Amino acid sequence: MKTIMLLVALFMHPQEIPKSQVPTAVKNALKARFPKTSSLDWEKKGELYEADFDVKDVDHKALIDATGKLVAVKYDIRTAQLPQAVRNTVNTQYKGYKINDTEKVERNGVVYYQVELDAKPLDKHLIIKGDGKIDTSQQYW
C-alpha cells in the first residue's frame, strides 16, 4: 500500500520540463503578456504548463493551456499592497496569526489574494477576494 501511495505521489508531482518541450503557442502566450521575463523555468502540471519567472525582480507564475490560453497568473506582493478589506478580514478573523506570504492571483478575470498565515501550531492558507470575503471555492496555488 505504501508503495502504491509513493508511486501515485511521484506521478502527480509536477515535472520540470525543458523549454524545447513547451508548445510554441504556450511560449508565445507568455511572451505576449510578459515580454520582459528573467529566470524562466517550465513545469508540466497535468494538462497545463506552469511558467515560473521574474519580472523586475518580482516572482511570477503563470498557468497556460496547450492552446496558449492563459488560465491564471500570480505574483508576489507586499503585505502593505493588500486591499484594506483583505487586511481587515485577516486582522479580525485570524487574531494571533502573522501574515507570512502574500500573492495577487488573476483567474478568469477575477482578482484574488493568497495569504499565508503563520501561527503555532497550525499555519493557514487563505484565498480572499478584494472585498475581504474568503473564497473557499478556489484552490490555493
Secondary structure, 3 states (H helix, E strand, C coil): CHHHHHHHHHHHCCEEECHHHCCHHHHHHHHHHCCCCEEEEEEEECCEEEEEEEECCEEEEEEECCCCCEEEEEEECCHHHCCHHHHHHHHHHCCCCEEEEEEEEEECCEEEEEEEEECCCCCEEEEEECCCCECCCCCCC
